[in-house]
Amino acid sequence: MNQSVLEQKKQVVSDITEKLRSAKSVVLVEYKGLTVEKATELRNKCRAAGVEYKVYKNTLMRFAFEELGYKDITASLEGPNAIAMSFDDEVSAAKITNDFAKTSNDTVVLKAGIAEGRVLNAEEVKALASVPTREVLLAQLAGVLQGNIRNLAYMLDQVAKKNEEVA
C-alpha cells in the first residue's frame, strides 16, 4: 500500500476519533437505498439542528471506535453506514435520525449509538430520541416555577386583604 494513502487513512481515523471524543452523542445509521434527494434532506435537517452527519468507510470507523473503547458498536458496522454526531446536547442526533427513519420507508435504520460514554442499542437510541432537549426541559421548568410563584403571590395578596378586613 502506498505510504501516502496509509497516512491519509490514519489522518481520517484520527479526525473521526477526535470528533467522537468531543461529541455528546453519536448515532450509527444504515442508509441502504437512500436516494440522493433524501440523503440531502437528512443532511440539511442535521445541519439545521447542529448535528454533523458523515459517511466514512466502516473500517475507518471501526478503528476510531476501538481506539476510544467502544468495541461493542463495531458489530453494527455492516452495510452502508453513516454517523450523526451532536456536539451541543445528547438528544439532537438521536431525535433527528429517529424522526427521519420513521418517514424513510426503512431506507434509514438506527443501529446503535453512544451517549454519556456508553454504547446504546437501537432501542435505547430510540428512547433517547423521545427525551425533550435541554432547552425544552428548561422551558418546562421555568413554566412550573413561574406558576408556583404566581400562586404564592396570589395567596400572599389574599392573606394581606384578609388582615386588612380584620384590622
C-alpha positions, 0 to 999 in steps of 0.5 A, spaced: 500 500 500 502 506 498 505 510 504 501 516 502 494 513 502 496 509 509 497 516 512 491 519 509 487 513 512 490 514 519 489 522 518 481 520 517 481 515 523 484 520 527 479 526 525 473 521 526 476 519 533 477 526 535 470 528 533 467 522 537 471 524 543 468 531 543 461 529 541 455 528 546 452 523 542 453 519 536 448 515 532 450 509 527 445 509 521 444 504 515 442 508 509 441 502 504 437 505 498 437 512 500 436 516 494 440 522 493 434 527 494 433 524 501 440 523 503 440 531 502 434 532 506 437 528 512 443 532 511 440 539 511 435 537 517 442 535 521 445 541 519 439 545 521 439 542 528 447 542 529 448 535 528 454 533 523 452 527 519 458 523 515 459 517 511 466 514 512 468 507 510 466 502 516 473 500 517 475 507 518 470 507 523 471 501 526 478 503 528 476 510 531 471 506 535 476 501 538 481 506 539 476 510 544 473 503 547 467 502 544 468 495 541 461 493 542 458 498 536 463 495 531 458 489 530 453 494 527 458 496 522 455 492 516 452 495 510 452 502 508 453 506 514 453 513 516 454 517 523 450 523 526 454 526 531 451 532 536 456 536 539 451 541 543 446 536 547 445 528 547 438 528 544 439 532 537 442 526 533 438 521 536 431 525 535 433 527 528 435 520 525 429 517 529 424 522 526 427 521 519 427 513 519 420 513 521 418 517 514 424 513 510 420 507 508 426 503 512 431 506 507 434 509 514 435 504 520 438 506 527 443 501 529 446 503 535 449 509 538 453 512 544 451 517 549 454 519 556 460 514 554 456 508 553 454 504 547 446 504 546 442 499 542 437 501 537 432 501 542 435 505 547 437 510 541 430 510 540 428 512 547 433 517 547 430 520 541 423 521 545 427 525 551 425 533 550 432 537 549 435 541 554 432 547 552 425 544 552 426 541 559 428 548 561 422 551 558 418 546 562 421 548 568 421 555 568 413 554 566 412 550 573 416 555 577 413 561 574 406 558 576 408 556 583 410 563 584 404 566 581 400 562 586 404 564 592 403 571 590 396 570 589 395 567 596 400 572 599 395 578 596 389 574 599 392 573 606 394 581 606 386 583 604 384 578 609 388 582 615 386 588 612 378 586 613 380 584 620 384 590 622 
